[in-house]
Amino acid sequence: MRVRALFVVLGILGAAITLSACGSSTNNRITTGEYVVRPADLEDWPLSGRDRDNTRFATQGEIDTGNVDGLGEAWSIDLGAGKRPMESNPIVIGKEVFVTTAADEVMAIDGATGHVDWTYTPEGSSSGSGNHGVAAEDGRLFLLTSGGELQAVSQKTGKMLWSSPVAGPATGAEGSMAPTTYEGKVYVGGTAAGRGFVAAYDQKTGKQQWRFHTVPRPGTGWVPKGGGGGAVYMPPTAEPGTGVIYVATGNPKPPTVGTKTQGKDLYTASLLALDADNGELLWYHQEAAHDLFDYDASSPALLFRAEIEGRRRRGLAIASKSGLLFLLDARTGKTLFDSVPLIKRDHSPPTREGTEECPGAMNEAWYAPSAYSPETQSVYVPAARICTRLKTERSASGKKAYRVIPGGGTQTGTVTGVSTISGEVIWKRVTPTPMAGGATATDGNLVFAGDQSGILYAFDAENGQVKWQGDLKLPIGTAPVVYSVDGTEYVLCTIGGEAPAPSEEVGAAGARIVALKLGGDELAPGPGLKSR
């Protein structure tokens, strides 16, 4: 949610939050002395997270720490002014780039030249709240529109093949996540009638196979009338060989629902492991129990392998708006290490004078995906370091309330590297404005991530040193993707629209798709960063 000002009635002021822990088969193995798997070498980027483990690790190494300062613009597409946030995570199949706009349009673009080969515009599409992209399999693209329609589109022509209602405005649908494809099914999520859900559909026909609701119906269980939550915002991670999908869920709605209930408010602010075939719940890990602070667990999960204290473990990493990174056993959901704080956390009851709450509701690892490098065996987490200024006052009904004061707290960004071998922070950088888009790691020992003011950074994956920065001039609300065409490596970003987090540093209006390469047109530099 984008929050400018929020009035919330609280029955209990200053209540504490409980933070609890309750690959593809074609991968090539590396012998390094530890249990680690390197993703298959690919020239393109066929999945939202690049590979089945959702690592966002590109095996290209043409652009590396020694030459990244030669990165410049290869081509760009101006999408015009007035666009809503660009939150599309592109995919690349062969040399064709597929990107969605905030209006649910799908664009097929030549990855070498930037030529638009075709554009598909769904009927009744609107400005929406930011479409997160498409999935592809067997010549079909799968799109979830802001109107709640799951659609299959021909990858070659852009012609619609079928459309199936997932949830519509009458049911209170929210979001337009990128679907996930796996073994003949398409997985999508969102909210309907106040209840979060994830559902599976047949790829050929669009017929629903199963649906799992993340919370009870309003007025039943722990959910009061008018309540709900547990929305699914980002694509599930499907794990080959196990038949498990991992689904991250949002907070209770409204956030103050916790003041009217007892218990943990399951399964909100949680990571769920579901049977991909039938939707059965296998295990869950709740990141923020009885959440009163809008601490969604909406960032997509990634998988890794590591040798920890002499044991080979299949691990799972997921970052949260609670300001914590969780490293879990993918088989059981149990913690591998204590949760890793990404910022200094401070929960203080609101006062009449105002107090700073860290993290705030718009803070930390929002929907932004993390990245993992098998070379460093570390996870890289970009985050929006936004603290909220809270002030108590009386609502229109005379009841006690608190008000979120826009711009009243700290607003910066962070990028943090965390070892999956030790669970320790290996480096951290602070950026002048929030990092809300996500990260991408490469075989060139680089981590790419962009901030809200439009600066794209290339960090050294081992020590966090800034090796390059370029000013793209528009807010960056998505993670870059890396692909190669005819031996040339490209770094592509979808940028612009409304800034993804509230800040005065929103940059210019408009939206663009920008591809970078070595030897491209020089970009203006960004500000220098210091180690923190």
Backbone hydrogen bonds, N-H to C=O, Kabsch-Sander energy under -0.5 kcal/mol:
donor,donor_aa,acceptor,acceptor_aa,energy
3,V,1,M,-0.6
4,R,2,R,-0.5
8,V,6,L,-0.5
8,V,402,Y,-1.5
10,L,400,K,-1.1
15,A,12,I,-0.8
18,T,289,A,-1.3
19,L,17,I,-0.6
20,S,18,T,-0.7
20,S,286,Q,-0.5
27,N,24,S,-1.7
28,N,38,R,-1.2
30,I,36,V,-0.9
32,T,30,I,-0.8
32,T,34,E,-0.7
36,V,34,E,-1.1
38,R,28,N,-1.3
45,W,92,V,-1.6
50,R,47,L,-1.8
51,D,49,G,-1.2
54,N,51,D,-2.0
56,R,49,G,-2.4
58,A,56,R,-0.6
58,A,441,A,-2.9
64,D,62,E,-0.6
65,T,444,G,-1.1
67,N,64,D,-1.0
68,V,64,D,-1.8
70,G,67,N,-2.5
71,L,68,V,-2.0
72,G,517,K,-2.5
73,E,521,D,-3.0
74,A,515,A,-3.2
75,W,515,A,-1.4
77,I,513,I,-2.4
79,L,77,I,-0.6
79,L,511,A,-3.0
80,G,511,A,-0.5
86,M,496,G,-1.9
87,E,85,P,-1.0
89,N,132,H,-1.9
91,I,98,F,-1.8
92,V,45,W,-3.3
93,I,96,E,-2.6
96,E,93,I,-2.2
97,V,95,K,-0.5
97,V,109,I,-3.2
98,F,91,I,-3.0
99,V,97,V,-0.5
99,V,107,M,-2.0
101,T,105,E,-1.8
104,D,101,T,-1.8
106,V,120,Y,-2.7
107,M,99,V,-3.2
108,A,118,W,-2.7
109,I,97,V,-2.8
109,I,107,M,-0.6
110,D,115,H,-2.9
111,G,95,K,-3.1
114,G,110,D,-2.8
117,D,108,A,-2.7
117,D,115,H,-0.7
118,W,108,A,-1.2
120,Y,106,V,-3.0
125,S,122,P,-1.5
130,G,102,A,-0.7
132,H,176,S,-2.3
135,A,142,F,-1.6
137,E,140,R,-2.1
140,R,137,E,-1.7
141,L,153,V,-3.1
142,F,135,A,-3.0
143,L,151,Q,-2.6
145,T,143,L,-0.6
145,T,149,E,-2.6
148,G,145,T,-2.0
150,L,164,S,-3.0
151,Q,143,L,-3.2
151,Q,149,E,-0.6
152,A,162,W,-2.5
153,V,141,L,-2.8
154,S,159,K,-3.1
155,Q,139,G,-2.7
158,G,154,S,-2.1
161,L,152,A,-3.6
162,W,152,A,-1.2
164,S,150,L,-2.9
166,V,148,G,-3.4
167,A,148,G,-1.9
171,T,168,G,-1.9
172,G,169,P,-1.5
173,A,168,G,-1.5
174,E,191,T,-0.7
180,T,187,Y,-2.0
182,Y,185,K,-2.3
185,K,182,Y,-1.7
186,V,201,Y,-2.5
187,Y,180,T,-3.5
188,V,199,A,-2.2
190,G,197,F,-1.7
191,T,174,E,-0.7
192,A,195,R,-2.0
193,A,171,T,-9.8
194,G,171,T,-0.5
195,R,192,A,-2.1
196,G,229,G,-2.3
197,F,190,G,-1.9
198,V,212,F,-1.9
199,A,188,V,-3.1
200,A,210,W,-2.4
201,Y,186,V,-2.4
202,D,207,K,-2.7
203,Q,184,G,-2.5
206,G,202,D,-2.4
209,Q,200,A,-3.7
210,W,200,A,-1.2
212,F,198,V,-3.0
213,H,211,R,-0.5
214,T,196,G,-2.3
215,V,196,G,-0.6
219,G,223,V,-1.5
220,T,217,R,-2.2
223,V,220,T,-1.7
227,G,224,P,-2.3
228,G,253,K,-1.3
229,G,194,G,-3.1
230,G,251,N,-1.8
232,V,190,G,-0.6
233,Y,231,A,-0.6
237,T,246,Y,-2.1
238,A,236,P,-0.6
239,E,244,V,-2.9
242,T,239,E,-1.1
243,G,239,E,-1.3
244,V,239,E,-0.9
245,I,274,L,-2.5
246,Y,237,T,-2.7
247,V,245,I,-0.5
247,V,272,L,-2.8
249,T,270,S,-2.5
250,G,231,A,-1.8
253,K,228,G,-2.1
257,V,254,P,-2.8
258,G,255,P,-1.1
259,T,256,T,-1.9
260,K,257,V,-1.8
261,T,258,G,-0.7
268,T,265,D,-2.1
269,A,250,G,-3.1
270,S,267,Y,-0.5
271,L,285,H,-2.7
272,L,247,V,-3.2
273,A,283,W,-2.7
274,L,245,I,-2.9
274,L,272,L,-0.6
275,D,280,E,-2.6
276,A,243,G,-2.9
276,A,274,L,-0.5
279,G,275,D,-2.9
282,L,273,A,-3.3
283,W,273,A,-1.2
285,H,271,L,-2.2
287,E,269,A,-2.5
287,E,285,H,-0.6
288,A,269,A,-1.3
289,A,18,T,-2.7
290,H,264,K,-1.8
291,D,288,A,-0.6
296,D,294,D,-1.3
297,A,249,T,-2.3
299,S,319,A,-0.5
302,L,317,A,-2.2
303,L,53,D,-2.6
304,F,315,G,-2.2
306,A,313,R,-2.2
308,I,306,A,-0.7
308,I,311,R,-2.9
309,E,307,E,-0.5
311,R,308,I,-1.7
313,R,306,A,-3.1
313,R,311,R,-0.5
315,G,304,F,-2.9
315,G,313,R,-0.8
316,L,328,L,-2.1
317,A,302,L,-2.7
318,I,326,F,-2.1
320,S,324,L,-2.0
321,K,296,D,-1.8
323,G,320,S,-1.6
325,L,340,V,-2.2
326,F,318,I,-2.8
328,L,316,L,-3.2
328,L,326,F,-0.5
329,D,334,K,-3.2
330,A,314,R,-2.6
330,A,328,L,-0.6
332,T,329,D,-0.6
333,G,329,D,-3.2
336,L,327,L,-2.9
337,F,327,L,-1.1
340,V,325,L,-2.8
342,L,323,G,-3.0
343,I,323,G,-0.7
346,D,358,C,-2.7
348,S,346,D,-0.6
351,T,390,L,-0.7
355,T,390,L,-2.4
357,E,355,T,-0.5
357,E,388,T,-3.8
358,C,346,D,-2.7
358,C,356,E,-0.5
360,G,386,I,-2.1
363,N,360,G,-1.7
364,E,384,A,-3.6
365,A,320,S,-1.1
366,W,364,E,-1.6
371,A,380,Y,-1.9
372,Y,55,T,-2.6
373,S,378,S,-2.2
377,Q,373,S,-1.6
378,S,373,S,-1.2
379,V,418,V,-3.0
380,Y,371,A,-3.1
381,V,379,V,-0.5
381,V,416,T,-2.9
383,A,414,T,-2.6
384,A,364,E,-1.4
385,R,383,A,-0.8
385,R,412,T,-2.0
386,I,384,A,-1.7
387,C,385,R,-0.6
387,C,410,T,-3.0
388,T,357,E,-2.7
389,R,405,I,-0.6
390,L,355,T,-3.2
390,L,388,T,-0.7
391,K,403,R,-1.6
392,T,351,T,-2.1
393,E,401,A,-2.3
395,S,399,K,-2.9
398,G,395,S,-1.8
401,A,393,E,-2.4
402,Y,8,V,-1.7
403,R,391,K,-2.7
404,V,6,L,-1.5
405,I,389,R,-2.7
405,I,403,R,-0.6
408,G,405,I,-2.1
412,T,385,R,-2.5
413,G,431,T,-2.2
414,T,383,A,-1.9
415,V,429,R,-2.2
416,T,381,V,-2.0
417,G,427,W,-2.7
418,V,379,V,-2.9
419,S,424,E,-2.7
420,T,377,Q,-2.6
423,G,419,S,-1.6
426,I,417,G,-2.8
427,W,417,G,-1.2
429,R,415,V,-2.5
430,V,530,K,-0.9
431,T,413,G,-2.1
435,M,383,A,-1.5
436,A,434,P,-0.8
436,A,476,I,-0.5
437,G,450,G,-0.7
439,A,369,P,-2.1
440,T,448,F,-1.9
441,A,56,R,-2.3
442,T,446,L,-2.2
443,D,58,A,-1.7
443,D,60,Q,-1.1
444,G,60,Q,-0.7
445,N,442,T,-1.1
447,V,459,F,-2.0
448,F,440,T,-3.2
449,A,457,Y,-1.7
450,G,438,G,-0.6
451,D,455,I,-2.2
452,Q,434,P,-2.2
454,G,451,D,-1.5
456,L,454,G,-0.6
456,L,470,G,-2.9
457,Y,449,A,-3.1
457,Y,455,I,-0.5
458,A,468,W,-2.6
459,F,447,V,-3.1
459,F,457,Y,-0.5
460,D,465,Q,-2.7
461,A,445,N,-2.4
464,G,460,D,-2.8
467,K,458,A,-2.8
467,K,465,Q,-0.7
468,W,458,A,-1.2
470,G,456,L,-2.2
471,D,524,A,-3.3
472,L,454,G,-3.3
472,L,470,G,-0.8
476,I,451,D,-1.5
477,G,475,P,-0.7
479,A,437,G,-0.6
481,V,492,L,-2.0
483,Y,490,Y,-1.8
484,S,43,E,-3.2
485,V,488,T,-2.1
488,T,485,V,-1.9
489,E,487,G,-0.5
490,Y,483,Y,-3.4
491,V,516,L,-1.9
492,L,481,V,-2.9
493,C,514,V,-2.8
495,I,493,C,-0.5
495,I,512,R,-2.8
496,G,475,P,-3.5
497,G,510,G,-3.7
506,V,504,E,-1.6
508,A,473,K,-1.4
511,A,80,G,-0.9
512,R,495,I,-2.3
513,I,77,I,-2.0
514,V,493,C,-2.8
515,A,75,W,-2.9
516,L,491,V,-2.5
517,K,72,G,-2.7
519,G,70,G,-2.6
520,G,517,K,-1.7
521,D,73,E,-2.7
524,A,471,D,-0.5
532,R,428,K,-1.5
